[in-house]
Amino acid sequence: MQTPVAGDTVSHRINLPNRCYKMTTFLETYITPDDYLSPDWNNCGKVHEWKHYVSEEVQGLWDTFSDEVKAALARQSEAMASKEEWD
């Protein structure tokens, strides 16, 4: 697998388990945040900020993750942050 680069767009096909709801495979595009390798957890914007979607437990473990895992977690969090809706 290729090493992720900040700002890369990566398409993922995700198969979700059939538990409480039925959902099939979907395709989305996630963008890798620029600061995913060494995020400043105390410097977060108010809206659409991917770092708000990373738990304190995961933040504490961040330096133990490979760059590939950091990028994947950051992309997932970025996708959640991009779905915020504000009035």
N, C-alpha and C positions, 0 to 999 in steps of 0.2 A: 504494500500500500504506500502511496505517495505521502510525504510529509506535508501537513497542512500549512498554509500560508495565510496570514491575516488578510482579511478582505476577500479571500477566495469564496466563490459560490459553489456549494456542493449539493448535489441532488441525492436524496436518500429515499429508498423504498423501505417502508416499515410495515412489518406484519404484527398486528396487535392481537393479543390473545382474546378468545371469545369467552369473557367472564360475565360481567353484569350487562353488557351490551354487545350487540353484534356490529362489528366494524371490519371492513375488509382492507386490503392494501391501499395505501394512498401515496402520492408522490408530492413532495414539497421541496422548495429550494430554501436553504438556510445560508446566511452570510456569517463568516467567521469574524467576530469582533477584533479590532486592531490590537486590543490590550489583553487578549486571552492568555498569553504566556505568563504574565505576571500582573494580574489585575490589582488595582488599588481599591480594595473593598470599601474603604472609608470615603472614597471620592465617587459618588454616584449621582447621576442626574435624577430629576424628579420623575420623568416619564420615559417610557420605552427604553429603560436601562436594563440590560441583560443581567447585570450583577445582582439586581433585586431578586432574581429567580434562582439564585444559588444559595442553598441552606448554609448556616454557620458551620455545620458539621463538614460539609463538602469544602467550604472555604478553608477550614483548618487542615484538610488533607490535600489541598490543591498542589502543593509543591512535591507531593509524592507521585502524582500522576504523570504519565508520559505526555508529550506534546500532542499526540494523536487523541488521547482521552480528554485532555484539556480543551482541544478544539471542538470535539464532539459535544461536550457538556456546554461549552460557550454557545455553540450553534443552537442547541436545544433551548437554552435560556433566552437567546436572542429571538428565536421563533415565538416563544411565549410572550416576551416583552413587546414584540411587534403587533400582537393581537390586542393590546390594551385599547380600551375605548374610553374617551374622556368627553364630558359634556362641555 
